[in-house]
Each structure stands twice: as C-alpha cells, then as structure tokens.
Amino acid sequence: MDHVPDLYDQGLQADIATLIDRRRVLQLIGLAGVFTVAACAPGASSSASALASAAATSGSSADCDPIPEETAGPYPGDGSNGPDVLEESGVVRSDIRSSFGASSGTAEGVPLTIRLLIQDESRACEPLAGAAVYLWHCDREGRYSMYSDGIEDQNYLRGVQATDADGLVTFTSIFPATYSGRWPHIHFEVYPDVATTADAGKKIATSQVALPAGICAEVYATAGYEQSVANFAQVSLESDNVFRDDGGVRQLGTISGSVADGLVVELAVPVTPA
C-alpha cells in the first residue's frame, strides 16, 4: 500500500504521566471531564454552550497558555508548500470526507467528529468567536490529498470552519492512519477570520491534535486499516519530535463514542489573537 511519509514532523512522546507535573495532570483530567459532559449533552447547541462555558472557566488561571506551535509538515495545502486549497471555492465546510470542486473522491474509514474549542489566551481563555480553523489530516491509507501518489487530484480531508459564538468548530471526518515515523495526528491552523485564510502568513497558530493510544489500537484492528497495524507497532513514542516537549498533554485529544457508532475527539486550543 503506497503512502507518503511525513518527512518533517515525527512522533509522540510515550508516557505523558512521567513527563508532566501534577498541575498538568489535573488540568488534563479537568478538560477530560468537560468534554465528557459536553459529549453526553442532549443537543449540539447545548453541548457547545456547556463545553465553552466549562472550558473557559477551567482556563481562567495561569494554566491558560497558548497551544504549542508545531510544524505544518510538508503537506499543508495552504500555499506555503505547493498547492493551495484555501483559495478554492467550497473549502469552507464542516464535512471534509469528500473532495469538492472538480474532484469527486471520498475518504473511507471509521467516522470521526473533530471538535476544537478556540480560546483567547489574552482574555483568560474566553471563547474566541469569529476565528477560522483550517484542518487537515491523512486518509485511511496514510496519504495526503493534493500531494500523495494517486490522489494529487483530490482535496478531501481538508476544510475550513469559522468558530461560533462559543468558540467551537466541528468537522465530520474519518479516523486517520498511522504511517511510518509518525504518531496518529491531525493538523490545524488558526486564522483571525475566514477572509484571512487566503494568506498563510496571517495565521495565528499552527499545531496538531494527538490521538490517544487505546483508541488508535482499536480502530486499526478494523478492516481497511491493515497497514496501520505494523506502523503503529513500530512508532517510538520515546523519540517523538512533535509532542515530546510537554508529553503531548496539551495536544492530546479527548475521545468519546465508539468505533461502531462513530468517534468524537475534542481539544481546547488557547491562542493569542493577532
């Protein structure tokens, strides 16, 4: 199975519990509780409000630090390294499973809803409304649309969403593969607003979501993810070059749902507005 390894960003630190202090552990537990409650709420809008309110409250202390800056990797699709999906009509969308415009392919895989809560670090992590998030990741085969062999003409698993009044963006996608040298992850960039996404130089944050080990192993045991099994087993979390500075604690997504019915990954993302 052909896939293109991500040459410039590699790995995830193995045991975050040994690398973070007690304050970070408590912060992570608190966010996990926030996301769990929100995921169980009876409606999308009420879930968003509960999540935004609780996360803003938990972030109103010295723990409210900007999300760590990370590489966008060699396949950003934002015009900084070749193709630019951000100039294409139709890129602003919530369901990113299919290509748009002149392309018509669809990425198959375990359903994954991605929710990011964008917070204003300069205002004690209040929700940041009106910002824009450009999000992308590899497909079930470990390939990146617009770059990898055989899917250069596709633009699936890429999209832009504006944050709502609660600072939330939601993308409907599929669970990404593990390819050689990288822990499963999701890339994203944050911009002041949708209009500024056409200029990669105006982004205010570039980072990644790390996916938890337990759910990765469960997903990769399903049909279609066979190539990820060996790659996941060979990943050395000890040698990670992306998340290891803080053990990934501030980029490790919280998972809910099930492989059978669809998964949800959520992460609070404090940024410093331009």
C-alpha positions in Angstrom: 0.0 0.0 0.0 1.5 3.3 -1.2 1.8 6.1 1.3 4.0 9.2 1.6 5.8 9.5 5.0 5.7 12.9 6.6 9.4 13.8 6.4 9.5 16.9 8.6 7.4 16.1 11.7 7.9 12.9 13.6 6.5 11.0 16.6 4.7 11.4 20.0 6.2 11.0 23.5 5.3 7.7 25.1 4.4 8.1 28.7 3.0 11.5 29.4 2.4 10.8 33.0 6.2 10.6 33.6 6.9 13.9 31.9 4.3 16.3 33.2 3.9 17.8 36.6 0.9 17.4 38.9 -0.7 20.7 37.8 -0.7 19.5 34.2 -2.3 16.1 35.2 -5.1 17.9 37.0 -5.6 20.2 34.1 -5.9 17.3 31.7 -8.3 15.5 34.0 -10.4 18.6 34.2 -10.6 19.1 30.5 -11.5 15.4 30.0 -14.4 15.8 32.4 -15.6 18.9 30.5 -15.5 17.1 27.2 -17.2 14.0 28.5 -20.1 16.1 29.9 -20.4 18.0 26.7 -20.4 14.9 24.6 -23.3 13.5 26.6 -25.4 16.6 26.4 -28.8 16.2 24.6 -28.2 18.6 21.7 -25.4 20.2 19.6 -26.1 23.8 20.7 -26.4 22.9 24.4 -23.3 20.7 24.2 -21.4 23.6 22.7 -22.5 26.0 25.3 -21.7 23.7 28.2 -18.3 22.9 26.7 -17.4 26.5 26.1 -18.5 27.7 29.5 -16.8 25.0 31.5 -13.6 25.1 29.5 -13.4 28.9 29.7 -13.8 28.7 33.5 -11.2 26.0 33.9 -8.8 28.1 31.7 -9.2 31.3 33.7 -5.9 30.8 35.6 -2.2 30.7 34.9 -2.8 27.4 33.1 -4.2 29.3 30.2 -1.1 29.1 27.9 -1.2 29.2 24.0 -1.3 25.8 22.3 2.3 24.7 21.4 3.4 25.7 18.0 4.2 22.8 15.7 5.2 22.2 12.1 2.6 22.1 9.4 4.5 19.3 7.8 5.3 19.1 4.1 1.6 18.6 3.0 -0.2 21.7 4.3 -2.1 22.6 1.2 -2.2 26.2 2.3 0.1 27.6 -0.4 3.2 27.6 1.7 4.4 24.4 0.0 2.9 23.9 -3.4 -0.9 23.6 -3.8 -3.3 26.0 -2.0 -6.8 24.6 -1.2 -7.6 27.7 0.8 -8.1 29.7 -2.4 -10.7 27.2 -3.7 -14.4 27.8 -3.6 -16.1 25.3 -1.3 -13.3 24.8 1.2 -15.4 26.4 4.0 -17.4 23.3 5.1 -17.9 21.0 8.0 -18.0 17.6 6.3 -14.5 17.1 4.9 -14.8 13.4 3.9 -15.3 14.1 0.2 -13.4 16.2 -2.3 -15.1 19.3 -3.7 -14.9 21.4 -6.8 -13.6 19.5 -9.8 -12.7 16.5 -7.6 -15.1 13.7 -6.6 -13.3 11.2 -4.4 -14.4 10.3 -0.9 -12.1 9.1 2.0 -13.4 5.9 3.7 -12.8 5.0 7.3 -14.1 4.9 10.8 -16.3 8.0 11.3 -14.6 10.7 13.4 -16.1 14.0 14.5 -13.4 16.6 15.4 -14.3 19.4 17.8 -11.9 22.2 18.7 -12.7 24.9 21.2 -10.7 28.0 20.2 -9.9 30.2 23.2 -8.5 33.8 23.6 -5.4 33.4 25.8 -5.2 37.2 26.2 -8.7 37.2 27.8 -8.3 34.4 30.3 -9.2 31.8 27.7 -12.6 33.2 26.9 -14.1 31.5 23.8 -12.8 33.2 20.6 -15.8 33.8 18.2 -15.3 34.5 14.5 -11.8 33.0 14.2 -11.2 30.4 11.4 -9.7 26.9 11.6 -8.2 25.2 8.7 -7.9 21.5 9.4 -6.4 18.6 7.5 -5.0 15.0 8.0 -4.1 11.9 6.1 -6.6 9.2 4.9 -7.0 5.6 5.9 -4.0 4.6 3.7 -1.7 7.2 5.2 -1.9 9.5 2.2 -2.4 13.3 2.0 -4.7 14.6 -0.7 -3.2 17.1 -3.2 0.3 15.5 -2.6 0.4 11.7 -2.4 0.7 9.4 -5.4 -2.6 8.7 -6.9 -4.6 11.4 -5.1 -2.9 14.5 -6.3 -6.2 15.5 -7.9 -8.2 15.1 -4.7 -8.7 17.6 -1.9 -10.6 15.5 0.7 -9.9 15.7 4.4 -9.2 19.4 4.2 -11.6 22.2 5.2 -12.2 25.5 7.0 -14.7 26.4 9.7 -15.4 29.7 11.5 -15.8 29.4 15.2 -19.3 30.0 16.5 -20.3 32.3 19.4 -18.9 29.6 21.8 -15.6 29.4 20.1 -16.3 26.0 18.6 -15.6 24.4 15.3 -16.8 20.9 14.3 -15.6 18.8 11.4 -17.1 15.5 10.2 -14.2 13.3 9.0 -12.6 9.8 9.3 -10.0 8.4 11.7 -6.5 8.9 10.1 -3.9 6.2 9.6 -0.6 5.7 11.2 2.2 6.0 8.7 5.9 5.3 9.1 7.6 7.6 11.7 4.5 9.4 13.0 2.0 9.0 15.8 -1.6 9.4 14.6 -2.4 13.2 14.5 -4.5 15.9 13.0 -3.0 19.2 11.7 -4.7 22.6 12.1 -4.1 26.3 11.6 -6.0 29.1 13.3 -6.6 32.4 11.5 -8.2 35.7 12.7 -11.2 35.1 10.4 -12.3 33.2 7.3 -11.2 36.1 5.0 -7.6 35.9 6.1 -7.2 32.1 5.4 -6.2 33.0 1.9 -2.9 34.3 3.3 -0.9 31.7 5.2 1.3 34.4 6.6 -1.7 35.7 8.7 -2.3 32.5 10.7 -2.1 33.0 14.4 -1.4 29.4 15.4 -0.2 26.1 13.8 -0.5 22.9 15.8 -1.6 19.3 15.9 -4.0 17.1 17.8 -2.5 13.8 19.1 -4.9 10.8 19.2 -4.9 8.5 22.3 -3.1 5.2 22.0 -6.0 3.0 23.2 -8.5 4.1 20.6 -5.8 4.0 17.8 -5.2 0.3 18.5 -9.0 -0.3 18.4 -9.5 1.5 15.2 -6.5 -0.1 13.5 -7.9 -3.6 14.2 -10.8 -2.8 11.8 -10.9 -3.6 8.1 -9.2 -1.1 5.8 -6.6 0.0 8.4 -4.3 -3.1 8.0 -1.2 -1.1 7.0 -1.5 1.0 10.2 -1.1 -2.0 12.5 2.6 -2.5 11.7 3.3 1.2 11.5 1.6 1.8 14.9 3.6 -1.0 16.5 6.9 0.5 15.2 6.3 4.0 16.4 8.8 5.0 19.0 7.0 7.5 21.3 10.3 8.0 23.1 11.8 9.7 20.1 8.9 12.0 19.3 9.9 15.4 17.8 6.5 17.0 17.9 4.8 16.5 21.2 7.6 15.4 23.5 8.4 18.8 25.0 5.4 18.5 27.3 4.5 14.9 26.8 1.7 15.9 24.5 -0.6 16.7 27.4 -1.9 20.0 25.9 -2.5 18.4 22.5 -3.8 15.0 23.4 -7.5 14.9 22.3 -10.3 13.5 24.5 -12.1 10.6 22.9 -15.8 9.6 23.2 -18.2 7.4 21.2 -17.4 4.1 19.7 -15.8 2.5 16.6 -19.2 1.0 15.7 -21.3 4.2 16.0 -18.6 6.9 15.4 -16.0 8.6 17.5 -15.6 12.1 18.7 -12.2 13.8 19.5 -12.2 17.2 21.3 -9.5 19.6 22.3 -9.3 23.1 23.9 -7.0 25.3 21.9 -5.9 28.6 23.5 -4.4 31.0 21.0 -3.1 34.6 21.1 -5.1 36.7 18.6 -3.2 38.9 16.2 
